[in-house]
Amino acid sequence: MKHRLKQEHVGFLAVFAGAGCIGLAPIWVRLSELGPVSTAFHRLLLALPMLWLWAAWDTQPNKREEKNKPAGTSTKWFAITGFLFALDMAFWHEALHHTTVANATLLTNAAPIFVTIAARFLFNERITRWFIAGMILTMLGAVLLTGASLSISREQLYGDFMAILAAFFYGAYMLSLKHIRVTVRTAPLMARSAVYSTIALGVFALILGEQIFPSTIHGWLVLFALAMTGQVLGQGLIAYGFAHLPASISALSLLFQPLVAAIAAWAVLHESMSSMQMFGGVIILSGIFLAKRSGRVT
């Protein structure tokens, strides 16, 4: 029991730290000289060497994985996980180019709502009154946030909608991650799924006609910083943490991400939030927090 609690604490801290790293990612996306999807493509491409080095080093399976691992893990799950993450990245990066960093990050963090609903059917995790109350609050906050955007411009409303789509695909990605992580260690999972994400994003960027490579050293440095913080550290820590947490509470510490993103956007990009946006953001975070409380009684 104590060992399990210790593992959950370590997992929670890992997700918390990963969320902080990802909270800085929107700043690098905004500073990139490439389009949103091309930037996402390089986020994965530049991270691949580090991810594969990590996978090569982390080769010793634990007892649970040796017991549960089938005679040949299906490649389709790596592809599904990678493709879902590619869709999440494409929509989120698009959102960051049309709405504020705070809005894009807050709305994308509605992903735990999608996760908990799906976990009820896939993993038989119980939905409680806390979750229902939290879901209602989150939806109310999203209405307030997007309503404030509509009063500013239709472009910002479009960006908010892209962020909601990103939340849906990120929720699906989290569930796929939860499924495959039972039998595959974090490092190989991140490395192999990232290959499929990179391919998908590269194809998306070509279809959209975006510039593929930056033309300055500064452009490359921004992409490298994004890859290291947003992918290697951010997603790596989150994937590790998810292995030690129930699906219904694994996203709780991601509430730290919007705070980091909002502060960084204010300090670097000089973005501010209206009183209505701040109120909507507080309602969203409160709703997610209440929804996640339900995970402790599943």
ROSE-942514 format. One record per residue (C-alpha): z, x, y; residue in three letters. Coordinates in steps of 0.25 Angstrom, whole numbers, padded with zeros to 4 digits, always signed. Each point is the difference from the previous one (the first is absolute). Layout:
// ROSE-942514
ZXYALA;...
END
This chain:
// ROSE-942514
+0000+0000+0000MET;+0004+0011+0010LYS;-0013+0008-0004HIS;-0008-0013+0003ARG;+0006-0002+0013LEU;-0002+0015+0004LYS;-0015-0001-0004GLN;-0001-0013+0009GLU;+0007+0008+0011HIS;-0010+0011-0001VAL;-0012-0009-0001GLY;+0004-0008+0012PHE;+0002+0013+0008LEU;-0014+0005-0005ALA;-0006-0013+0005VAL;+0007+0001+0013PHE;-0005+0014+0003ALA;-0014-0004-0004GLY;+0000-0011+0009ALA;+0004+0009+0011GLY;-0012+0009-0003CYS;-0009-0012+0000ILE;+0006-0005+0013GLY;-0007+0012+0007LEU;-0013-0002-0007ALA;-0005-0010+0010PRO;+0001+0010+0011ILE;-0009+0010-0007TRP;-0010-0012-0003VAL;-0001-0003+0015ARG;-0002+0015+0004LEU;-0011+0002-0011SER;-0014+0002+0006GLU;-0006-0008-0012LEU;-0001-0015-0003GLY;+0011-0007-0007PRO;-0006+0001-0014VAL;-0005+0014+0001SER;+0014+0004+0004THR;+0006-0007-0012ALA;-0010+0007-0009PHE;+0005+0014+0005HIS;+0014-0004-0001ARG;-0002-0001-0015LEU;-0010+0011-0001LEU;+0008+0011+0006LEU;+0012-0005-0007ALA;-0007+0002-0014LEU;+0003+0015-0002PRO;+0015-0002+0003MET;+0001-0012-0009LEU;-0007+0007-0012TRP;+0008+0013+0002LEU;+0013-0010-0001TRP;-0006-0006-0012ALA;-0003+0013-0007ALA;+0015+0005+0003TRP;+0006-0014-0004ASP;-0004+0000-0014THR;+0013-0002-0008GLN;+0001-0015-0004PRO;+0014-0006+0000ASN;+0005-0008-0013LYS;-0003-0014+0006ARG;-0014+0004+0002GLU;-0002+0007-0013GLU;+0005-0013-0007LYS;-0008-0010+0008ASN;-0013+0008+0002LYS;-0011-0006-0008PRO;-0010+0008-0008ALA;-0009+0002+0012GLY;+0003-0006+0014THR;-0011-0009+0004SER;-0009+0006+0011THR;-0002-0014+0006LYS;+0014+0000+0006TRP;-0002+0013+0007PHE;-0013-0006+0006ALA;+0007-0013+0003ILE;+0011+0007+0007THR;-0009+0009+0008GLY;-0009-0011+0004PHE;+0011-0009+0005LEU;+0006+0011+0008PHE;-0014+0003+0006ALA;-0001-0014+0005LEU;+0013+0000+0006ASP;-0003+0013+0007MET;-0014-0005+0005ALA;+0006-0013+0006PHE;+0013+0007+0006TRP;-0008+0011+0007HIS;-0010-0011+0005GLU;+0012-0008+0005ALA;+0006+0012+0007LEU;-0013+0001+0008HIS;+0001-0014+0005HIS;+0015-0003+0002THR;+0012+0007+0004THR;+0007+0010-0010VAL;+0012-0009+0000ALA;-0007-0013-0004ASN;-0009+0007-0011ALA;+0013+0006-0006THR;+0008-0012+0001LEU;-0010-0009-0006LEU;-0004+0009-0011THR;+0015+0001-0004ASN;-0001-0014-0004ALA;-0005+0006-0013ALA;+0014-0002-0007PRO;-0002-0015+0001ILE;-0012+0000-0008PHE;+0006+0010-0010VAL;+0012-0009-0002THR;-0008-0012-0002ILE;-0009+0007-0010ALA;+0012+0007-0007ALA;+0005-0014-0003ARG;-0012-0003-0009PHE;-0003+0014-0005LEU;+0014+0006-0002PHE;+0008-0013-0001ASN;+0008+0004+0012GLU;+0008-0012+0006ARG;-0003-0005+0013ILE;+0013-0005+0008THR;+0003-0008+0012ARG;+0002+0013+0008TRP;-0015+0004-0003PHE;-0005-0014+0004ILE;+0008+0001+0013ALA;-0005+0014+0002GLY;-0015-0005-0003MET;+0001-0011+0010ILE;+0006+0010+0011LEU;-0011+0010-0003THR;-0011-0011+0002MET;+0007-0005+0013LEU;+0000+0015+0005GLY;-0014+0002-0004ALA;-0004-0013+0008VAL;+0007+0005+0012LEU;-0006+0014-0001LEU;-0014-0005-0002THR;+0002-0010+0011GLY;+0004+0010+0010ALA;-0013+0008-0004SER;-0009-0012+0002LEU;+0006-0001+0014SER;-0004+0014+0003ILE;-0014+0001-0007SER;-0008-0005-0012ARG;-0002+0014-0004GLU;+0015+0002-0001GLN;+0000-0012-0009LEU;-0011+0005-0008TYR;+0008+0013-0002GLY;+0012-0008-0004ASP;-0008-0008-0011PHE;-0005+0013-0005MET;+0015+0005-0002ALA;+0003-0013-0007ILE;-0011+0003-0010LEU;+0005+0014-0001ALA;+0014-0006-0004ALA;-0006-0008-0011PHE;-0008+0012-0006PHE;+0013+0009+0002TYR;+0008-0010-0008GLY;-0010+0000-0011ALA;+0000+0015+0000TYR;+0015+0000-0001MET;+0000-0009-0012LEU;-0011+0009-0007SER;+0008+0012+0003LEU;+0012-0007-0006LYS;-0008-0003-0013HIS;-0006+0013-0002ILE;+0012+0009+0004ARG;+0008-0005-0012VAL;-0008+0009-0009THR;-0006+0010+0010VAL;+0007+0011+0008ARG;-0001-0001+0015THR;-0008+0012+0002ALA;-0011-0003-0010PRO;-0001-0014+0005LEU;-0001+0004+0015MET;-0011+0010-0003ALA;-0008-0008-0010ARG;+0000-0013+0009SER;-0003+0008+0012ALA;-0013+0004-0006VAL;-0004-0014-0001TYR;+0005-0003+0014SER;-0008+0011+0006THR;-0013-0004-0007ILE;+0002-0014+0005ALA;+0003+0004+0014LEU;-0012+0009+0001GLY;-0009-0011-0005VAL;+0006-0009+0010PHE;-0002+0010+0012ALA;-0014+0002-0004LEU;-0003-0015-0001ILE;+0006-0002+0014LEU;-0008+0012+0006GLY;+0012+0008+0005GLU;+0000+0014+0003GLN;+0005+0007-0012ILE;+0005+0014+0005PHE;+0007+0004+0013PRO;-0007+0009+0009SER;+0012+0008+0006THR;+0012+0008-0006ILE;+0009-0010+0007HIS;-0006-0011-0008GLY;+0002+0007-0013TRP;+0014+0003+0003LEU;+0003-0014+0003VAL;-0006-0004-0013LEU;+0008+0010-0007PHE;+0013-0004+0006ALA;-0003-0015-0004LEU;-0003+0005-0014ALA;+0013+0007-0002MET;+0010-0010+0007THR;-0007-0013-0004GLY;-0005+0003-0014GLN;+0007+0012-0006VAL;+0014-0002+0005LEU;-0001-0014+0004GLY;-0006-0007-0012GLN;+0005+0011-0010GLY;+0015-0003+0004LEU;-0003-0015-0001ILE;-0006+0000-0013ALA;+0011+0009-0006TYR;+0010-0010+0006GLY;-0006-0012-0006PHE;+0002+0005-0014ALA;+0015-0001+0002HIS;+0000-0014+0007LEU;-0003-0014-0004PRO;-0013-0005+0006ALA;+0007-0010+0009SER;+0009+0010+0007ILE;-0009+0012+0000SER;-0006-0003+0014ALA;+0013-0002+0007LEU;+0001+0014+0006SER;-0014-0002+0005LEU;+0006-0007+0012LEU;+0002+0013+0006PHE;-0015+0002+0001GLN;-0002-0010+0012PRO;+0011+0007+0008LEU;-0005+0014-0002VAL;-0014-0005+0003ALA;+0004-0008+0013ALA;+0008+0011+0005ILE;-0011+0010-0002ALA;-0010-0009+0006ALA;+0008-0001+0012TRP;+0003+0015+0002ALA;-0014+0005-0004VAL;-0010-0012+0003LEU;+0008-0006+0011HIS;+0000-0014-0007GLU;+0010-0010+0004SER;+0003-0014-0006MET;+0002-0013+0008SER;+0013-0008-0002SER;-0008-0010-0009MET;-0005+0012-0009GLN;+0014+0006-0001MET;+0006-0014-0003PHE;-0011-0002-0011GLY;+0002+0014-0005GLY;+0015-0002-0002VAL;-0002-0014-0007ILE;-0010+0007-0009ILE;+0010+0011-0004LEU;+0011-0010-0001SER;-0008-0008-0010GLY;-0004+0012-0008ILE;+0014+0004-0001PHE;+0005-0014-0004LEU;-0011+0000-0010ALA;+0004+0013-0006LYS;+0014-0004-0002ARG;-0005-0009-0011SER;-0004+0012-0008GLY;+0015+0004-0002ARG;+0002-0013-0009VAL;-0012+0000-0008THR;
END
